[in-house]
Amino acid sequence: MSHFLIEITYKVPTEKLDEFVSLHRSFLQTGYDSGLLLYSGPQEPRVGGIILARAESKEVIIEFFSHDPYQKNKIAEYRLVEFNPVKFQPFLQEWIEGK
């Protein structure tokens, strides 16, 4: 199982972004439902967002986020950082292991 930090950077003013927030959050829910996402939220100040995810490969994450309304409407950029979680809180053990 591969783990990722996804940094989203907004390319438009927040007024334009607000049109898509509910669609984006509904899209993210599909990732939670499928077990891809651990948590997500906007940065402070609101210039983008951060998501922690896991998948079988980077390609799976890229494919998943290609359906994000932010990406489809070209209002955000995505940076994927793959990492290996070697230290974590015990309650995350099963999620880290992909169970």
C-alpha positions in Angstrom: 0.0 0.0 0.0 1.3 3.4 -0.9 0.6 6.6 1.1 0.3 10.1 -0.2 0.0 13.7 1.0 -1.9 15.6 -1.6 -1.5 19.4 -1.6 -4.1 21.3 -3.5 -3.4 24.9 -4.5 -6.3 27.1 -5.7 -5.8 28.9 -9.0 -8.8 31.1 -8.7 -10.2 33.6 -6.1 -12.2 32.0 -3.3 -15.4 33.5 -4.7 -15.0 31.4 -7.9 -13.9 28.4 -5.8 -17.0 28.6 -3.6 -19.2 27.5 -6.6 -17.4 24.1 -6.6 -16.9 23.4 -2.9 -20.0 21.2 -2.3 -19.2 19.3 -5.5 -15.6 18.8 -4.4 -16.6 17.6 -1.0 -19.2 15.2 -2.5 -16.4 13.8 -4.7 -14.1 13.4 -1.8 -16.8 11.4 0.0 -16.4 8.7 -2.7 -12.8 8.5 -1.7 -13.7 8.1 2.0 -16.3 5.5 1.1 -13.8 3.5 -0.9 -11.1 3.7 1.8 -8.7 5.9 -0.2 -8.8 8.9 2.0 -8.0 9.4 5.7 -8.6 13.1 6.1 -8.8 16.4 4.2 -9.4 20.1 4.8 -8.6 23.6 3.6 -5.3 25.3 4.5 -5.1 28.4 6.7 -5.1 30.9 5.1 -7.5 29.4 2.5 -5.0 29.1 -0.4 -5.5 25.4 -1.0 -6.1 22.1 0.8 -4.4 19.0 2.2 -5.4 15.4 1.9 -3.9 12.2 3.3 -4.6 9.2 1.1 -3.5 5.6 0.4 -3.8 3.4 -2.7 -2.2 0.5 -4.4 -0.2 2.9 -6.6 0.3 6.6 -7.5 -1.6 5.9 -10.7 -4.7 5.0 -8.7 -4.5 8.4 -6.9 -3.9 10.3 -10.1 -6.9 8.6 -11.7 -9.1 9.2 -8.7 -8.3 13.0 -8.6 -8.8 13.4 -12.3 -12.5 13.2 -11.5 -12.3 16.0 -8.9 -14.5 18.9 -9.9 -11.6 21.2 -9.0 -9.4 19.4 -11.5 -12.1 19.1 -14.1 -12.8 22.8 -14.0 -9.1 23.7 -13.9 -9.4 25.7 -10.7 -6.7 23.9 -8.7 -3.3 22.3 -9.0 -2.3 19.1 -7.3 1.0 18.0 -5.8 1.3 14.4 -4.8 4.0 13.4 -2.2 4.4 9.7 -1.7 5.8 8.7 1.7 6.3 5.7 3.9 4.6 6.1 7.3 7.0 4.4 9.7 5.8 6.1 12.9 2.1 6.7 13.7 -0.5 6.5 16.4 -1.5 2.9 17.2 -5.2 3.6 16.3 -4.0 4.0 12.6 -2.3 0.6 12.4 -5.1 -1.1 10.3 -5.5 1.9 8.0 -1.8 2.2 7.4 -1.6 -1.6 6.6 -4.5 -1.3 4.2 -7.0 -3.3 6.2 
